[in-house]
């Protein structure tokens, strides 16, 4: 079974119903475009998160180096 945060457990029948509703709302031609856009968005988010983590590590290293220099004086 699939678990989603606020909704609890979703059984297969509910998942099929949800997919059918999405198909009716967006149509079969738009769903691949939506999935592609979602995939790109997730990729950009992961890339941005990785860059942010790298910047945080570099800032922490600079701060640590500055602290070591102050102690040696």
C-alpha positions in Angstrom: 0.0 0.0 0.0 1.1 3.5 -0.7 1.3 6.0 2.2 0.8 9.8 1.7 1.4 12.2 4.6 -2.0 13.7 5.2 -4.2 11.1 3.6 -3.0 8.0 5.4 -3.0 4.8 3.4 -4.3 4.7 -0.2 -5.5 1.4 -1.4 -5.3 0.4 -5.1 -8.9 1.2 -5.9 -8.5 4.7 -4.6 -5.3 5.1 -6.6 -7.0 4.0 -9.8 -9.9 6.4 -9.1 -7.5 9.2 -8.6 -5.6 8.5 -11.8 -8.9 8.4 -13.7 -9.9 11.8 -12.3 -6.6 13.2 -13.4 -7.0 11.7 -16.9 -10.5 13.3 -17.1 -9.3 16.7 -15.9 -6.2 17.0 -18.1 -6.8 14.7 -21.0 -4.5 12.0 -22.4 -2.4 14.4 -24.5 -1.5 16.8 -21.6 -0.5 14.1 -19.0 2.9 13.3 -20.6 3.7 17.0 -20.8 2.7 17.4 -17.2 4.9 14.5 -16.1 7.8 15.8 -18.1 7.5 19.2 -16.5 7.2 17.7 -13.1 10.3 15.6 -13.7 12.3 18.7 -14.8 11.1 20.6 -11.8 12.2 17.9 -9.4 15.6 17.8 -11.2 16.0 21.5 -10.8 14.9 21.3 -7.1 17.5 18.6 -6.4 20.2 20.6 -8.3 19.4 23.7 -6.3 19.4 21.8 -3.0 22.8 20.3 -3.8 24.2 23.7 -4.6 22.8 25.2 -1.4 24.3 22.3 0.6 27.7 22.8 -1.1 27.6 26.6 -0.3 26.7 25.8 3.3 29.7 23.4 3.6 32.0 26.0 2.0 30.8 28.7 4.4 31.2 26.4 7.4 34.8 25.5 6.3 35.7 29.2 5.9 34.3 30.0 9.3 36.2 27.1 10.8 39.4 28.2 9.1 38.9 31.8 10.4 38.4 30.4 13.9 41.7 28.5 13.7 43.6 31.6 12.5 42.3 33.6 15.4 43.4 31.0 17.9 46.9 30.9 16.6 47.5 34.6 17.1 
